[in-house]
Amino acid sequence: MVSREISVAVMVSDAKRSARWFKESLGFQTSADGHWVLAWPRGSTAKVHLCEGKPEPGNSGIAFYTKGLAAYVKKLKAKGVKFSKELTERDWGTYAMVEDEDGNQYWLIDGEGP
């Protein structure tokens, strides 16, 4: 089951500088924990993940969170869902990526959200 949390990655050249801009210019709340530099309107559960790097073709930047990701991936594979990235572990978390019929890719990240 996908949680109520959602994040959208925005590619930026300097995540911490961008977070300051969101905080100082728009009054957003921000947090920075290693890879996860986030900004969001007060009270919102949707977050902007300020991700340093270059845009990747097809990567929508949209992430959905679920506890027990491995079991969810297994369920989706049984339904024939196309995966553009298999279940992968990184220092910041475990994820997989699915692809829709138009080639848009969506992140599935283990946990309840950032």
Summary of the structure (lengths in Angstrom):
residues: 114
radius of gyration: 14.6
end to end distance: 16.5
largest distance: 46.5
contacts: 314
relative contact order: 0.24
helix: 19%
strand: 51%
